[in-house]
């Protein structure tokens, strides 16, 4: 099963579980300890996820976030209610000898209207919660909900930072608006590679993107190395479109390092989860040296020693020693290229 398939299945399960949570809360307010027909509400959540992910979600991505939410809610609920009405009408057709007028009166009774309201509320809240979680990122969303990052904690992580080569000249050539359209276009192209390699997007810093993995996830199948090359392949695959629209095919440089980082929630008016430590300083310095060393991807020797079977799919260049500001010891790095995909 591919990472993209797992992502889509997790998203469907997410919709189902959020729907169950919403139904349970609503029943608590109504005085019932446990809702009836949990299986039906679970299936409604799955149905909502299928409609949002495979049918309606991509149709609203060009809109502002509030309009995306309203469009998804209207489209999903109209189709869901329409199917409920059709099913209810066919059920009544079997029971009633009368014509359509009788069926119409039976169809819009208080019971079905109450069900319609419940369906609209549950699906709307499920879409809202999942959309907020996607905007914030799963790690940040769960971290805020569970209070995980209220206090700084140390964890083992891999950090990969990529930077657009020649960004200053590109910005001057294209102009601010067209330049940022180019950034957004390339960031959208990265999505498939990010999902395939199970990466988290930590933050965007102008034309720089910082990706991260828990150590075990980044090591698995060499995700932390494959991500950069998969991004480059996605950009090459759409080179014609980018050349036609912007007159350029962007090229990225990257650096990856791993080890102990400190993660914590910062800020009061606007909160964010940040990482700090030697790993972050080293990655920043390594990224700056990519141009000097004419390297596409620089990987720390420390991280390479923790990865298995690298030589089977990658060529590791000679050792380079990188001094890092604020550190007594230096970082040993290698330029890495990929010979074949997994």
N, C-alpha and C positions, 0 to 999 in steps of 0.2 A: 504494500500500500504506500503510495507516494505521500510526501509531506502536504501537498496541496489537497489531496483527498482527505487526509486526516484533519486538515484545517476546516474543510467544508463540513465534515461530519461533526467536528467539535462545535462548529457554529450552529448546526441544526440542533444538537443536544443542548446548547446554550439557550436557544429560543424555547425549547421544551421545558427546561428547568426553570427559566425565568417566568414562563407562563404559569407553571405550577406554584411558584412562590407568590405571584400576584393573586392567583385564585385563593390560596390559603389565607393571605392577609385580608382579602375582601370578605371571606367567610368568618374570620375572627371578628370583624366589625359587625357582621350580621348576627353574631351570637352562636354560630355553629363552630364546634371545636375542629371538625375535619370536613373538608368539602366532599360532596358526592361526585361520582363519575370522574375520578382522577385520571383514569385512562383516556377518557374523551378529551380532557383538557390538555393532557400530555400530547395527544395527537394533534390538537389544535395548534400547540406550540411548534410541533414539527412542520405542520402545514404552513404556518406563518413563516418559518425559516426557509422552507422550500420556495415560497413565493418571493420573499425578499432577496434571497441569494441568487436564484436561477432565473427569475422572470422580471421582477420590477426594480431590484436594487441598482443595476447598472444604468437604468434609464433616467435616473435622477441625479447622477453623480456630478453633472455640470452645474447643478443649482446650488444656491446657498444652503447651508446646513438646515435652517428651519424649514425651507421649502422642500428639501430632501425628505425630512421627517413627515411633513404634511402629505407629500405626494405618495410616499410609501404607505402611510396609514390609510389614505383614501382608496388607493388601488387594492391593497390587501383586504380591507374590510368590505369593499363593494363586491369583490369576487367571492369572499367567504360567505357573506350574507346572501348573495345570489344563489350559491349552491345550497345553503341551508333552506332557503325558501323553496327551491325546486324540489329538494328531498321531502320537505314537509308537505308540499302540494301533492306529490305522487303518493305519499302515505295516506293523505286524506281522500284521494281519488279512489283508493281501494275500499275505504270505509263508508263513503257517502254516495248515495244514489243521485243526489241533487246536482245542479249545474255549477258553473264557475262562480256564480254569485255566492252560493252557499260555501263553497271552498274558500273564497276570498274572505268571508266573514270569519270562518274558522281559522284561516291562516294568520290573520292579524289579531289574534286574541292576546290577552295579557300575558299568558305563559310564553308565547313565542317572542313577544316584544321584550320581556324581561331577559330572555336568553340572548336576543340581539344586542341589548345594551351591555350585558356581561361580556359577550364576544368582542365588541368594539373596545371596551375598557381594557380587557386582558391583552388583546393583540396590540393595541396602541402603546400600552405601558411596556410590553415586551420589546417592541421596536425601539422605543425611547431608551430603555436601559441598555440594550445591545449597541445602539448607535453611540451612546455616551462612552461605553466601554471601549469601542473601537477608536473613538476620537482620542481618548486618554491613553490607550494602550492597556493591555491586560495587567501588566505588572503594576503600573501606577494605580489603576482602578481598584484592584484587589488590595494593594498596599494601603490606600486611603481608607477603604472599607474596614479592613482588619486592623488598622493602626500599626502595621508592621514596621513602618519607617519612622515612627515617632522618635525613636532613639537610634543613633548611628549604630550600624552593625557591620562586621567584616564578612566578606564572602569571596569565594573564588569565582572569578569571571574572566571571560575573554572579551576584549574590546577591539573592534575594527573600525578605523576611521578612513573614509574616502573623501577625496577632494578633487574638484574639477580642475584639470590642467589648463593653464592659460586663461583663468577666469577674468582677470582684470582686462586683458585685451578683448575678450569676448564681450564683456559688459560695455566697453566703449564702442565696440563695433556694432552691436545689436541695439543698444539703448536699453534703459532700465526695464521698461515694460516687456519688450520682446525677450530680454535676457531671463527675466523671471518666468516667462512662459516656457522658455527652454528648460529651466530647472524643474518646473512642475512636470513637464513632459517626460524628462528623464527619470524623475522620481517615480512617476507612474509606471514606467517601464521596468523599474526595479522590483515591483511588487511580486512578480512570479518567482524571481530568484530569492527574495526574502522568505517567502513562504516555503519554497523548496528546501531551503537550508535552515529553517526553524530559527531564524534570527529575530531579535527584538530591535526595533528602531528606538534608540535612546533619545536622540534629539537631532534636529536640523540646525546647523549654524551657517546661515547663508548658503554657500555652495559646498559646504562640508556636511556629511552625514555620519553619525556615529552609531554603529550597530553593536549589539552585545548579546552574549549567551552566558548562562550558567556554564561552568567549566565542562561538565559532562556533556551538555548538549552541543557545545562548540567542537568538542573533540570527536563526537560521534560522526562517523562517515566523513570526517575532515570538513565539516560544514564551514568552519571558520576560514578555510582556504578557498573552498569552492565558491563562496558567495561572490567574491570579487570577480572571478572569471565568468561566473554565470551572468553577472550584471553586464560585463563587457560584451558577452555574447548576445544578450538581449538588445543592447544598443546597436551592435553590428547588424542584427537581424532587421532593425528598423532604420538602418542608415539612410535608405532612399527617402523615407518620409521626413526624417530630420533634415537632410540636405535640402529637400524641396521647400520645407517650411521655414527653416532658419539659416540655410546656407552653410551649415557646419555640422559635423558629427562629433559630439563631445567625447572627450577621453578623460578617464579618471585615474588617479594614483591612489594607493592605499597602503596602510600600515596596520599590522595586527600584533597584539601582545596579550598576554594573559597572566593572571596571578591574583594576589590579594588586593581587593579594593574596599573602600568604606562607602557604604550606601546610606543615605539619610534623606529625610524630608527637610527642605529648606523653605524659608519665606513664610509670611503671615497673610498679607493681602492676596498675593498670588503664590500658590504653593507648587513645588516641583520636587521630584526625586532626583538627586544628583549623586554622581560617583566621584570619589577623589582618591588620591594616593599615587604611588610611584608608577603604577601601570598607566594611568592617564597622562602623566607627564612624559613618560617614555613614548607612548603612542603619538603624542603631539610632536615631539622632537623627531621621531622616525618619519612621520608624514612630511615634515619639512625637508628631510634629506632625500626623499624620493627623487626630486628634480635633480639634485646634485649628483646622485648615483645613477640617474637615468633608469630608474627601476619602476615597474608598474606596481608591484607588491613587495613590500618589505615585511619580513616576519622575524620576530625575536628568536634568537637561538634557544632561549629559555623555554619558549612555548613549543618550538619544534621538538625539543627533547621530550615533551609530554604528549606528542602526537605519534600515532602508530602508522606504519606502512606508508609514510609520506612518499618515499622514493618510487613506489609503484605507479603513481600517477602524476608526480610533480618532479621538476628539476630544481634542485637547491643550489644556488650560486655560492661563491666563496664567502667566507666570513668577513664582515665589515664591523668595525668598532665605532660606536656612536656615543659621544659624550652627551650627558643629559644635565641640563641646568638644575641645580639644587640637589644633585646626587653625588655622592663620593665615588660610587662605582659606575662603570660605563655599561651600555647595553650592546650586546653582540647581536648583529642582525644578518640575515641572508636575503638576497633577492630570490623570489620563487616564481617559477612559471609552470603552467599546467600542460602536460603532454596529452592527457585524455580525460574524459569525464568518467564519473562513477558508473 
